[in-house]
Amino acid sequence: MTSALTEATHLDAPVIVTEIPGPRSAALHAERTRAITDGFGVALPVFIDHADGAVLVDVDGNRFIDLASGIAVTSVGAAHPRVAERVAAQAARFTHTCFMVTEYESFIRVAEWLNARVPGDWDKRTALFSTGAEAVENAVKIARKHTGRPRVLVLDEAYHGRSLLTMAMTAKEHPYRTGFGPFPEDVVVRATNGNRLRSGLDTDEALAEVERVITEHGPEMFAAMVVEPIQGEGGFNVPQPSFLAGLAELARRHGIVFVVDEIQAGLGRTGRMFASEHDGVAGDLTLTAKALGAGLPISAVTGRADIMNSVHVGGLGGTYAGNPIACEAALAVFEVLDDPATLANVARIESAVRDRLDPLVAEIAVVADVRGRGAMLAIEFADTDLTPRPDLTAEISRACHQAGVLTLTTGTHGNVIRLLPPLIAEPELVARGVDILVAAIRELTA
C-alpha cells in the first residue's frame, strides 16, 4: 500500500482571494438562514467545495489550512482516496440492508480490527452504532444490564454528547444543556477531574475526592464510570499522572464498569492508537466514533466479552447501526492507521506545534497553558489570576479564520483554542498555520 502520507495534500495554503466569507459563501449562508434552524451554529460561515489532505477549498477559491478536522472526524483528511474508493465501491453494490435484518462482511471486519487493537488483554466483542452519543448511551445500557445497577459516574468538564442522557453526563451548560432540561440527573453523579491548572488537587487528593463521592452515593448504585482519557470539549484537559489508572482501580474495586470514552482522543489522534495507552489503562468498555468513519456516521462499543454478551438477543441495535458504507469507510481508515508512517507523522506534528506554542506560556501573560498530546493540542487564555478570557480567545480564532487557518474554540469557559489537524497533514503545513496563530496571539495581546 502506498504510504498515506504520499497520498495526502500539497502545501499551497493558506491562499485568500476574497474577503472572508467570500461572495458565493455569503450568498449560500443567506440561503441557509432561510432553510435551516438557527439552532445549528457555525465556526466559520464559508462553504467548502473540495478538500485535499489538510487543505479545504471554499466555493470562492479560498484555501484554508484545516486545524479542525471536522472536530477530530476527518483524521485521514476530508477526501482520502482510499475512503472514496471503498465508499464508492460499496455504494455501487448496496447502500443498506440493516445488519439486524441481513448481514454483511464489513461489519465483522470492523469489529475484528477493534477487538484486536482496543487496549485490554482479554476476549472482546464489539457493537457498532451510528453516533458517539449512541455509543455512550449503549455503553450505559450494557453496564446496567451487566451489573443490575442504575447510576453513572462522570467527571467535571466532561463531554459525552447531545442526547438526553448524554446531556446529563456532559458538564458544560451552554450551549449544550441550556433550556433542554429536565435531565435524568438522578442517575448521573459528577466527581472531580483533578484539572491540574484549576482544581488545586494532586492525583492522590483527586482520587480521594472521587472515592468520597462513590462512598457518599453508595458503590452498589453505580453501573458505570465514564471517563475521557483526554477531555475534549472540557478544554483538552490531560489527566495528571496515575489519575486514570487510579480511577480504573477504584471502578474495579467497587464492581463498576470502567468505560473509556475515546470518541475524540482515540484512533491515532494523540500519537498512540488509543489515548488511554499513554496512561497504561484499558477500559472494560471502550468507545470510538468521530475518526472511525472519516466523516461517515459510525461508532462502536468494544469491551470484555462477558460484559458485552450479558445483553439479551435484540437488546442492542439500530436501523443504521454499522451501515455498510460507513463500515467500508472505517476499513479505509484502518488501512491508514496501520501504516507506521501515520503515527510517526503525528509525532512530527506535535513537535512542530509545541516548538511554537510552548514558549508563549513564559512570554505572554494571558497564555495560561499549552497542553495535549500528539495532534490533539490546545492553548488556554486567562488572566494571571486564571480568570478565563473567552473574548480574547474568540478574537484570536477570528483572526486566524481571516488569514486562512481554521481553528476551533473549546473549554468549559470558552477560553481554549484547540488544534486538531489531520493525522496525515504535512508538519510544515501545520507549522505554517500555527505561525499564523502565534502572530495573531502576539498582535492581539501586545
Buried (B, 14 or more C-beta within 10 A) or exposed (E): EEBBBEBBBEEEBBEBEBEBBBEBBBBBBEEBEEEEEEEEEEBBBBBBBEBBBBBBBBBBEBBBBBBBBBBBBBBBBBBBBBBEEBBEEBEEEEEEEBBEEEEBEBBBBBBEBBBEBBBBEEEBBBBBBBBBBBBBBBBBBBBBBBBEBEBBBBBBBBBBBBBBBBBBBBBBEEEBBEEEEEBBEEBBBBBBBBBBEBBEBBBEBBBEBBBEBBEEBEBEBBBBBBBBBBBBBBBBBBBBEBBBBBBBBBBEEBEBBBBBBBBBBBBBBBBBBBBBBBBEBBBBBBBBBBBBBBBBBBBBBBBBEEBBEBBEEEEBBBEBBBBBBBBBBBBBBBBBBBBEEBBEBBEBBBEBBBEBBBEBBEEBEBBBBBBBBBBBBBBBBBEEEBEBBBEBBBBBBBBBBBBBBBBBBBBBBBBBBBBBBBBBBBBEBBBBBBEBBBEBBEEBBE
